[in-house]
Amino acid sequence: MFTVLLDTKDLGEAESVLSANISKMRIRTACADESALFRIERAFVGSIAFDSAECGIDFSYEMAPPDNILLCRVVSGGLQERPQGRSAATYRTGEAGVIGANSGVPCEGKVQQGHYEQLLIKPSLLSSVAAERPGSDKPVRLTGSVPISREASRQLSETIGYVGRVAASRHAQENRLIASGVERYVASTLLATLPNTARSEPTRQERRDSSPVLLRRAVAYVEDNAHDDITLTDIATAVYVTPRALQYMFRKYRHCTPTEYLRRVRLQRAHLDLVAADHSAISVGDIARRWGFGHLGRFSVLYRQTYGRSPHLTLRG
């Protein structure tokens, strides 16, 4: 559920709250209007904070290196960000990008009057879905704040909107399977759309580690633990291979990723629950959330594509 993080017409108070909840910063404005409003509402999905912000004036900012990755979408208005020693990036209505992508580098920029949505993401989430190289303890990190293409910007924007919809659902917020799925989805999207240090192809040793026997063990682990909050790393550890070898293995023999296979298993379990359930005692949404599907519309589409009918029809028998 959302709470009001900031609701003020005082520039000093706005600076103080932003510094405490995002990163230490200074903000300035040339506007003489003392009645300009700053308002931010915040909700959490797992470790990810979702902010909806209204800015009543144009202002400039200087910000210390943030601890979190700040993924921002311009709903209306405009945003400019310039890391120290680098060129500026500008985002207009409908576009999305990252502020503070370069670890340890302060930045400055400008924000126009408007409406913004942003995610605060722990950098460690990137390493939970990818690795820099086999055996490396170095964390995966972003190396740029500008999406690699216009389509990538659109994907980032849609991701922020999706997290906002999940954040608005109390039931989804309280379900750890849903929250973990959202965290991994956001991390994977960042790595697919922004420059980063993650390695994309398996090594020769990882290809040798991708055997049918190991695949059967991985499949068994997924099917035995689909009800738990398991990750790509958990599955790889269970069969003594790297996450990249596991991904290669599933692509080679199952033509899907391990995460996609886990989703298929959970969808099948949800289907079995729908078949067996009493529709007067439980809803489709309850069963979907039980198996980690936080968005009922997406669950219904996936269910219909797989089983050829609406989950509501299945529940009603």
N, C-alpha and C positions, 0 to 999 in steps of 0.2 A: 504494500500500500504506500501511497505517496505521503510525504511529510513536507511542510514548508521549510526550506533551508534558509531562504532569504526573502524578505518582503520589506523594502525600505526605499525612502527617497533621499537617503543620506549617503553621499559618495564615500565618506570615511568608513561608515558601517559596512557598505558593500565591499570595500577593499579588505576590511578585516575578515569578513566571513569567507570571501573568496580565497584569501591567503590561508585560512585555517582548514578549508575543505577541498581545495584543489592544489594550489601551490603558492608559495609566498610571492606576492606581486604588488606592483604599484599601478594604479589606474589614474588617468587624467582625462579631463574633458574641457573643450573650449566653450561648452554650452553654459549659458547663464541661468538656465531654467532649474530652479531648486526643487521643482516638483516632479522631476523625472523619476520614473519608477524602475527599480531592480527587483525582480522576483524569480526565485528558483524553487522548483519542487523536485524532490529526490525520492527514488525508490530503489531497492536492491533486488537483483536476481542472482543468488549465490554471492560471489565476491564482487560482482560487477555493479557499479552504481549507474543508474540512469537519471540524468538531469533534464528537466524542461525549463528553459530560461527565457524570460522576457526582459529586454533591455529598452528602456524608454529614451535613451540618448546615444549618440555616437561617442566612443571613447577610445583612447589608446592605452596599451598596457606594456609593462615590462615584467617578465615572469622568470623566477628561478627555475632550474631544471625540475620538472615534476617527478614524483615517485611513480606515478601511474601513467599509462598511455591514455591520452585524451583524444577520443574519436568523436568528431563534431560534425553535425549536419546543419546546414543553413536552411531553416524552414522559410524564413523571410529575412531580408537584410543582406549583409555581406561581411566577410571575415578575411583578414590578412594576417599571416604568420611569417616571421623571419627569424630562423635560428641564428645565433651569433656566428658571424663569419660566412654565412650562406645567403643565397638569394631568397627573396620573399615568394610565398605561395599565396594565391588569392582564391577564395571560394565564394561563389555566388549562390543565389537561391536554388535549392535542389541539389547542391553539390556537397560532398563530404570529404574530409581529410583529417589528418592527425596533427595535433599540437604536441610538441615535445617528443617527437619520435627519436631524436638523436640524444641518446642517454648522456646525462651530465652537461648538456649544452643549454644555457639560458636562451630565451627568445623574447621577441617583442612583436607587437602588431597593433592592428586596429580592428574595432568591432563597430559595425553600424547598428543603428536602432533597428530592432527586429526580434525575431523569435528563433531560438536555437535549441537543439537537442544534442546531448553528448553522453558518451559512455566513459567511465573511468575504469580502466582495465589493468590488472596487475601484470607486469611484464613476464612473470614466471609462468603465466598461462600459455605463452608461446612455446615454451620448452615442453609443456605437457602434451603437445600434439605433434611436435617435430624435434629434430636434433640437428646440431651443426655438423657433426661427423661422428662415426662410431667411436665409442669410448670417451668422447669429449665431455668434460664437465662444464665447458663454456656455455652459458645460456644463449638461446636463440634471441636475436634482437632485430628490431627494425633499423634500417639504414636510411630511410627517407620518409617524408610525410605526405608526398603527393601520390595518389593512386596511379597505377601503371597504365591505365586507359580510362576512357570515358565510361565504358561498361563497368570497370572496376569501381569507379566512383559511385555509379548507380547501385552496385551490389552492396557497397558500404552503407549507403543511405538506406537501403531496404533493411539491412541488418539492424541498424539503429532503431528503425520503426518497429521491427519485430520484437526486439528486446523491450521496447516501450509497451507493447501490447501485453507481453508476458508480465511485465512489472505491474500492470494495472490489475492483474488477476491475483487475488489473495491465495486461492487454491494452488495456482501454479508456483507462486513464490515459495510456498511452504513445502513443495515436493522436491526432494533432493535430486531425484533422477532428472526432473525437468531442469532444475538450476544447473546441474553439471553438464547436461546436454547443451544448454545455452552457452555456458562458458566455453566449451570446446568448439561450438559452432562459431562463436565470435573470434576465438583465437585462430581457427582455420581460415576464416574469411580474411582476417588481417594478413596472414601469410600468403594468401592467394591474390591479394589486391595491392600490396605495398612492397617496396624493396626490402629485403631482409637477408639474414645470414643462414637460413635453414637450407640444408642440402636436399635436393629434389630427387636424385636418382640413387638407387641401391648400389653398394659396392659389389665386387666380384664375390667376396665372402658371404655377403648377405644374400646374393642370388643362390649360392650353394646351400645356404641354410633354409631355403624355401622348398621343402619337400612335401609330398602328399601325407607322409606320416605326421609331420609337424602340423600340417593344416588340420588333420583330423583331431589332434590334441587341442588346437586353438578353437575349433568349432565346438568341441565338447565343453571346453571351459566357458565359452560364451553361452551355450545352452544351459549349463548348470548354474550360471551366475547372472542371467539376464535380469533377475529381479533386484540385483544389487547395483550400486553406483560404480560400475567398472569402467576403466579407461583403456585407451589404446596401449598405454604402457603396462597396465595390469595384465592384459592378454599376452603381450610380448614376453613379459617376465615369466608368466606361467609356463611358457613353452621354450624358454631360454634362447630367445632370438631378439634382435634389435627391433624397434618399432618399424623401421624402414623395411627390414626383411619381412616382417609380418604383412605390411601393406603390399609388398611385391607378391608375396605368396597368395594373398586373397585375390589380387588382380589377375594373377596367372591362372588360378584354378577355379575361382568362383566368379570372376568378372565383376567384382565389386570391392569396396574397401571394407576393412573390419568394422568400421562404424556403421556402414550401410547394412552389413550382415546382422549386426546387433539390433539395428532398428527393425529388420525383417522378423527376427526372432520375437522381439517384443510385440510387434504387430500381430504375429500369430497367437501369442499368449492373450493379447487383448481380444482377438477373435474368439478364442475358446471361452473366455470369460463372458463375452456377449452372448454366445450360444447357450451357456449354462445359467445365466443370471435371470433373476426375476425383475422384469422391467418396472414393476411397481415399487421396488426397493432400492434400485440403483439406476443411475443415468449413464448415457454414453460418455459424457464428460468425466464422470467419476472413474470409469474404467480406463479411459484414455490417459488421464493423469496418473493413475496407478502404474501405468507402464511407461511413463516418461514423456507422453505427448502433451505438450503444454498449450498447443493451439488447436482447438477443436475443428476448425475449418480445414487445416492442413491434414489432420488425422482422418477426417471424413473423405477427403480427396484421395489420400493414399490407400485407405481401406477400400474405397470403391474401385480404384485401379487394380487392386490385388484380388478382391473377392467378387467384383461385379455387381455389388449392391450397396445400399446405404447401411452404415452400422446401426442406425435406428431401426431399420427393418429386421436386421438380425436379432437385435435385442427384443423386439416385440414377437419374435418367433414366426 
